[in-house]
Amino acid sequence: MEFTGFDSLDLTNVEAGDSYLKAGQFRCEVVKASVEQNKAKTGRFVKVEMKCMDGNGVTVDRFNVQNANPKAVEIGLQKLKKFLIEAGHPNPDKPGDINSLSGLKVVVNLKRGDDFVTDTGERREGRGEIVGYAKDVGQRIAGAAVTAAPAPAQVAPAGADQFTDDIPF
């Protein structure tokens, strides 16, 4: 389609793009996995694109598998294995075909990323940055956050001091 001006745009057959997930915990499904070359063309990474199962948005993670920096590879491989384990991959030690990642389900934990300023000077809120994964045990229901059961209350034995610090207030 050739662009001839904004007034001639026809978006009838175009799907609206997904927004990136913000901070929180989300049940996600891998919709695409690929091995890509880094920008410097000095290494490769596994790119995993995930979509929130309740339609709230998308997120992407990248795991270094080849890099000039051996520490980057070590961290990337550790994160990839943790992801594979939590997502229930049938063989996290030897995952085999990259397509075996598609369809895996996992809980993604995101923190709020740093705010940034665009090229036009507009201040934008940071996207969610992945900080970890957990097994998807189906505890999320539509519209509800993924949460763990509350920890049992700690009860002090009878006659025990309630406070253990020396602060008198």
Contacts in CASP RR format, 6 or more apart in sequence:
PFRMAT RR
TARGET T0000
AUTHOR 0000-0000-0000
METHOD contacts of the structure
MODEL  1
MEFTGFDSLDLTNVEAGDSYLKAGQFRCEVVKASVEQNKAKTGRFVKVEM
KCMDGNGVTVDRFNVQNANPKAVEIGLQKLKKFLIEAGHPNPDKPGDINS
LSGLKVVVNLKRGDDFVTDTGERREGRGEIVGYAKDVGQRIAGAAVTAAP
APAQVAPAGADQFTDDIPF
3 9 0 8 1.000
18 51 0 8 1.000
18 55 0 8 1.000
18 57 0 8 1.000
18 58 0 8 1.000
19 57 0 8 1.000
19 58 0 8 1.000
20 57 0 8 1.000
20 58 0 8 1.000
20 59 0 8 1.000
20 127 0 8 1.000
20 128 0 8 1.000
21 52 0 8 1.000
21 56 0 8 1.000
21 57 0 8 1.000
21 58 0 8 1.000
21 59 0 8 1.000
21 108 0 8 1.000
21 110 0 8 1.000
21 127 0 8 1.000
21 128 0 8 1.000
22 110 0 8 1.000
22 112 0 8 1.000
22 125 0 8 1.000
22 127 0 8 1.000
22 128 0 8 1.000
23 110 0 8 1.000
23 111 0 8 1.000
23 112 0 8 1.000
23 113 0 8 1.000
23 128 0 8 1.000
24 109 0 8 1.000
24 110 0 8 1.000
24 111 0 8 1.000
24 128 0 8 1.000
24 145 0 8 1.000
25 107 0 8 1.000
25 108 0 8 1.000
25 109 0 8 1.000
25 110 0 8 1.000
25 134 0 8 1.000
25 145 0 8 1.000
25 146 0 8 1.000
25 147 0 8 1.000
26 52 0 8 1.000
26 53 0 8 1.000
26 54 0 8 1.000
26 56 0 8 1.000
26 59 0 8 1.000
26 107 0 8 1.000
26 108 0 8 1.000
26 110 0 8 1.000
26 140 0 8 1.000
26 146 0 8 1.000
27 52 0 8 1.000
27 53 0 8 1.000
27 54 0 8 1.000
27 105 0 8 1.000
27 106 0 8 1.000
27 107 0 8 1.000
27 108 0 8 1.000
27 136 0 8 1.000
27 138 0 8 1.000
27 140 0 8 1.000
27 146 0 8 1.000
28 50 0 8 1.000
28 51 0 8 1.000
28 52 0 8 1.000
28 53 0 8 1.000
28 59 0 8 1.000
28 105 0 8 1.000
28 106 0 8 1.000
28 107 0 8 1.000
28 108 0 8 1.000
29 50 0 8 1.000
29 51 0 8 1.000
29 53 0 8 1.000
29 103 0 8 1.000
29 104 0 8 1.000
29 105 0 8 1.000
30 48 0 8 1.000
30 49 0 8 1.000
30 50 0 8 1.000
30 87 0 8 1.000
30 101 0 8 1.000
30 102 0 8 1.000
30 103 0 8 1.000
30 104 0 8 1.000
30 105 0 8 1.000
30 106 0 8 1.000
31 49 0 8 1.000
31 50 0 8 1.000
31 51 0 8 1.000
31 58 0 8 1.000
31 102 0 8 1.000
31 103 0 8 1.000
32 47 0 8 1.000
32 48 0 8 1.000
32 49 0 8 1.000
32 102 0 8 1.000
33 46 0 8 1.000
33 47 0 8 1.000
33 48 0 8 1.000
33 49 0 8 1.000
33 98 0 8 1.000
33 99 0 8 1.000
33 101 0 8 1.000
33 102 0 8 1.000
34 46 0 8 1.000
34 47 0 8 1.000
34 98 0 8 1.000
35 44 0 8 1.000
35 45 0 8 1.000
35 46 0 8 1.000
35 47 0 8 1.000
35 65 0 8 1.000
35 98 0 8 1.000
36 44 0 8 1.000
36 45 0 8 1.000
36 47 0 8 1.000
37 43 0 8 1.000
37 44 0 8 1.000
38 44 0 8 1.000
38 45 0 8 1.000
38 67 0 8 1.000
42 67 0 8 1.000
42 68 0 8 1.000
43 64 0 8 1.000
43 66 0 8 1.000
43 67 0 8 1.000
43 68 0 8 1.000
44 64 0 8 1.000
44 65 0 8 1.000
44 66 0 8 1.000
45 62 0 8 1.000
45 63 0 8 1.000
45 64 0 8 1.000
45 65 0 8 1.000
45 66 0 8 1.000
45 67 0 8 1.000
46 62 0 8 1.000
46 63 0 8 1.000
46 65 0 8 1.000
46 80 0 8 1.000
46 98 0 8 1.000
46 101 0 8 1.000
47 60 0 8 1.000
47 61 0 8 1.000
47 62 0 8 1.000
48 60 0 8 1.000
48 61 0 8 1.000
48 62 0 8 1.000
48 63 0 8 1.000
48 83 0 8 1.000
48 101 0 8 1.000
49 58 0 8 1.000
49 60 0 8 1.000
50 58 0 8 1.000
50 59 0 8 1.000
50 60 0 8 1.000
50 61 0 8 1.000
50 106 0 8 1.000
50 108 0 8 1.000
51 57 0 8 1.000
51 58 0 8 1.000
52 58 0 8 1.000
52 59 0 8 1.000
53 105 0 8 1.000
53 140 0 8 1.000
54 140 0 8 1.000
54 142 0 8 1.000
54 143 0 8 1.000
59 108 0 8 1.000
59 110 0 8 1.000
59 128 0 8 1.000
59 130 0 8 1.000
61 79 0 8 1.000
61 83 0 8 1.000
61 130 0 8 1.000
63 76 0 8 1.000
63 77 0 8 1.000
63 79 0 8 1.000
63 80 0 8 1.000
63 83 0 8 1.000
64 72 0 8 1.000
64 73 0 8 1.000
64 75 0 8 1.000
64 76 0 8 1.000
64 77 0 8 1.000
65 73 0 8 1.000
65 76 0 8 1.000
65 77 0 8 1.000
65 80 0 8 1.000
66 73 0 8 1.000
67 73 0 8 1.000
81 92 0 8 1.000
81 93 0 8 1.000
82 132 0 8 1.000
82 133 0 8 1.000
83 106 0 8 1.000
83 133 0 8 1.000
84 92 0 8 1.000
84 95 0 8 1.000
84 101 0 8 1.000
84 104 0 8 1.000
85 92 0 8 1.000
86 106 0 8 1.000
86 107 0 8 1.000
86 133 0 8 1.000
86 134 0 8 1.000
86 135 0 8 1.000
87 101 0 8 1.000
87 104 0 8 1.000
87 105 0 8 1.000
87 106 0 8 1.000
87 133 0 8 1.000
87 136 0 8 1.000
88 104 0 8 1.000
88 106 0 8 1.000
88 135 0 8 1.000
89 95 0 8 1.000
89 100 0 8 1.000
89 101 0 8 1.000
89 104 0 8 1.000
90 100 0 8 1.000
95 101 0 8 1.000
105 136 0 8 1.000
106 133 0 8 1.000
106 134 0 8 1.000
106 135 0 8 1.000
106 136 0 8 1.000
107 133 0 8 1.000
107 134 0 8 1.000
107 135 0 8 1.000
107 136 0 8 1.000
107 140 0 8 1.000
107 146 0 8 1.000
108 130 0 8 1.000
108 132 0 8 1.000
108 133 0 8 1.000
109 130 0 8 1.000
109 131 0 8 1.000
109 132 0 8 1.000
109 133 0 8 1.000
109 134 0 8 1.000
110 128 0 8 1.000
110 129 0 8 1.000
110 130 0 8 1.000
110 131 0 8 1.000
111 128 0 8 1.000
111 129 0 8 1.000
111 131 0 8 1.000
112 125 0 8 1.000
112 126 0 8 1.000
112 128 0 8 1.000
112 129 0 8 1.000
113 126 0 8 1.000
113 127 0 8 1.000
113 128 0 8 1.000
113 129 0 8 1.000
114 126 0 8 1.000
115 123 0 8 1.000
115 124 0 8 1.000
115 125 0 8 1.000
115 126 0 8 1.000
116 123 0 8 1.000
116 124 0 8 1.000
116 126 0 8 1.000
117 123 0 8 1.000
117 124 0 8 1.000
118 124 0 8 1.000
139 146 0 8 1.000
139 147 0 8 1.000
140 146 0 8 1.000
156 162 0 8 1.000
END
